[in-house]
Amino acid sequence: MRRARTPIFLCLAALLSGCGGINLWPFGEPRATEASRKPANAAEYQCEGGKQFYVRTLDAGAVWLIAPDREIRLEKLAGSTGTAYGVGKLRLELAEQGATLLDPPAQYLGCKRAGARS
């Protein structure tokens, strides 16, 4: 009887040694790094109050606005001085010094392109 138990214990020990890679911690890896949230081919703008949005240039004089609450195509506004885009009440003004996004009632003011020198 004793001889029959020894191989069983050896098999169990071998199986358990293969389980060393299991992590039962429910909150992920302790050293996990967060992936970048910046969309590909988009410029990041950081604004007053910690607000931010992204702008991707499209063909035909349009831009793709990637805001925290939505993504929307904005057409270049005719007759505007500088570079202004919009649709409906939403208006985006881009300049070398920065940008302004007006989406009533929200306003993104004092926006600077991330990585640009002040």
C-alpha positions as CSV (number, residue, x, y, z in Angstrom):
1,M,0.0,0.0,0.0
2,R,2.8,2.3,0.9
3,R,4.4,1.7,-2.6
4,A,1.2,2.8,-4.3
5,R,1.1,6.2,-2.5
6,T,4.7,7.2,-3.4
7,P,4.1,7.5,-7.1
8,I,0.8,9.4,-6.5
9,F,2.6,11.9,-4.3
10,L,5.4,12.3,-6.8
11,C,2.9,13.0,-9.6
12,L,1.0,15.5,-7.5
13,A,4.3,17.3,-6.6
14,A,5.2,17.5,-10.3
15,L,1.8,18.8,-11.3
16,L,1.9,21.5,-8.5
17,S,5.4,22.7,-9.5
18,G,4.0,23.5,-12.9
19,C,1.5,25.9,-11.3
20,G,4.1,28.4,-10.1
21,G,3.1,30.9,-12.8
22,I,-0.5,31.4,-11.6
23,N,-1.2,34.8,-10.1
24,L,-4.3,35.0,-7.9
25,W,-4.0,38.7,-7.3
26,P,-7.2,40.2,-8.7
27,F,-5.9,43.7,-9.4
28,G,-3.5,43.0,-12.3
29,E,0.3,43.0,-12.4
30,P,1.9,45.1,-9.8
31,R,4.3,46.6,-12.4
32,A,1.8,46.8,-15.3
33,T,2.4,49.9,-17.4
34,E,-0.5,51.8,-18.9
35,A,-0.7,52.0,-22.7
36,S,-0.7,55.4,-24.3
37,R,-4.1,56.9,-24.8
38,K,-3.0,59.2,-27.6
39,P,-4.7,58.3,-30.9
40,A,-2.3,57.6,-33.8
41,N,-1.6,60.5,-36.1
42,A,-3.2,63.1,-33.8
43,A,-2.0,66.2,-32.1
44,E,-2.7,66.5,-28.4
45,Y,-3.9,69.8,-27.0
46,Q,-3.7,70.5,-23.2
47,C,-6.0,73.2,-21.9
48,E,-6.7,75.2,-18.8
49,G,-8.4,73.2,-16.0
50,G,-6.6,69.9,-17.0
51,K,-8.8,69.5,-20.1
52,Q,-7.4,67.9,-23.2
53,F,-8.5,66.9,-26.7
54,Y,-6.8,65.5,-29.9
55,V,-7.0,66.7,-33.5
56,R,-6.2,64.6,-36.6
57,T,-5.9,66.3,-40.0
58,L,-8.0,64.9,-42.8
59,D,-8.1,65.4,-46.5
60,A,-10.3,68.1,-48.1
61,G,-9.7,70.8,-45.4
62,A,-11.3,68.9,-42.5
63,V,-10.1,67.7,-39.1
64,W,-11.2,64.9,-36.8
65,L,-11.8,66.1,-33.3
66,I,-11.3,63.5,-30.6
67,A,-12.7,64.9,-27.4
68,P,-13.3,63.0,-24.0
69,D,-17.0,62.6,-24.8
70,R,-17.1,62.1,-28.6
71,E,-15.3,62.0,-31.9
72,I,-16.5,64.2,-34.7
73,R,-15.5,65.5,-38.2
74,L,-15.2,69.3,-38.4
75,E,-15.2,71.0,-41.8
76,K,-13.1,74.2,-42.4
77,L,-15.3,77.2,-42.0
78,A,-15.5,79.5,-45.0
79,G,-14.6,83.2,-44.5
80,S,-12.9,82.6,-41.2
81,T,-9.6,84.3,-40.4
82,G,-6.9,81.8,-39.5
83,T,-7.8,78.1,-39.3
84,A,-11.3,77.6,-38.0
85,Y,-13.3,74.4,-38.2
86,G,-16.8,73.6,-37.1
87,V,-20.2,71.9,-37.3
88,G,-23.4,73.2,-35.8
89,K,-22.5,75.1,-32.6
90,L,-19.2,73.4,-32.2
91,R,-16.2,75.5,-33.2
92,L,-12.4,74.8,-33.2
93,E,-9.9,77.5,-33.8
94,L,-6.3,76.5,-34.4
95,A,-3.3,78.9,-34.3
96,E,0.4,78.7,-33.9
97,Q,0.1,79.9,-30.3
98,G,-2.6,77.4,-29.4
99,A,-6.2,76.4,-29.9
100,T,-9.7,77.2,-28.6
101,L,-12.6,74.7,-28.6
102,L,-16.1,76.1,-28.1
103,D,-18.8,73.5,-27.6
104,P,-21.6,75.3,-25.7
105,P,-21.8,75.3,-22.8
106,A,-18.3,73.8,-22.6
107,Q,-15.2,75.9,-23.4
108,Y,-11.7,74.7,-23.8
109,L,-9.5,77.8,-23.4
110,G,-5.8,78.4,-23.3
111,C,-5.0,75.2,-25.2
112,K,-1.4,74.5,-26.1
113,R,-0.2,71.7,-28.4
114,A,1.6,69.1,-26.3
115,G,5.3,69.0,-26.8
116,A,5.4,72.5,-28.3
117,R,7.8,75.0,-26.9
118,S,6.3,77.9,-25.0
